[in-house]
Every structure is written in C-alpha cells, then in structure tokens.
Amino acid sequence: MFASRTSGPNAPSRTSRSATLSDVAPPVETVDSLRLLHGHRELLIRHGDEVYRLRHTRNDKLILTK
C-alpha cells in the first residue's frame, strides 16, 4: 500500500499558514492616475532608452504601450 500524503511526520502542519504577498513583499507606493495624468488623456514615460505611452481610454481603462 501507498502511504498517505496528508499524514505522517512529513505532512504539513494544520496550524501553519501560507505566506501571503503582504508577508514577504515590502510596501508598494500607490499613485492615483489623476495625479499622473494631470487631467490629460495621455502621458509619455521614459524608461531607460525607451518611451512608453500611458493612455486613459473612453472606457475608463489604462493602456501602457511601447
């Protein structure tokens, strides 16, 4: 017979809990899109040698393109 994977000395403890992202990641700054766009519909973002375009669509979505 096969040994059960949910019992025995190597089984996970029922009292332990899984680590969540907030347990292991440092806090991330949140920036409101209105603050970034300043009332405009588009914003160009330079990242290294590349330029990206952040657009606020009529459907109230944000689209980032290269």
Contacts in CASP RR format, 6 or more apart in sequence:
PFRMAT RR
TARGET T0000
AUTHOR 0000-0000-0000
METHOD contacts of the structure
MODEL  1
MFASRTSGPNAPSRTSRSATLSDVAPPVETVDSLRLLHGHRELLIRHGDE
VYRLRHTRNDKLILTK
5 11 0 8 1.000
33 56 0 8 1.000
33 62 0 8 1.000
36 43 0 8 1.000
36 54 0 8 1.000
37 43 0 8 1.000
37 54 0 8 1.000
37 56 0 8 1.000
41 55 0 8 1.000
41 56 0 8 1.000
42 53 0 8 1.000
42 54 0 8 1.000
42 55 0 8 1.000
42 56 0 8 1.000
43 53 0 8 1.000
43 54 0 8 1.000
44 51 0 8 1.000
44 52 0 8 1.000
44 53 0 8 1.000
44 54 0 8 1.000
45 51 0 8 1.000
45 52 0 8 1.000
45 53 0 8 1.000
45 54 0 8 1.000
45 64 0 8 1.000
46 52 0 8 1.000
50 66 0 8 1.000
51 66 0 8 1.000
52 64 0 8 1.000
52 65 0 8 1.000
52 66 0 8 1.000
53 64 0 8 1.000
53 65 0 8 1.000
53 66 0 8 1.000
54 62 0 8 1.000
54 63 0 8 1.000
54 64 0 8 1.000
55 62 0 8 1.000
55 63 0 8 1.000
55 64 0 8 1.000
55 65 0 8 1.000
56 62 0 8 1.000
57 63 0 8 1.000
END
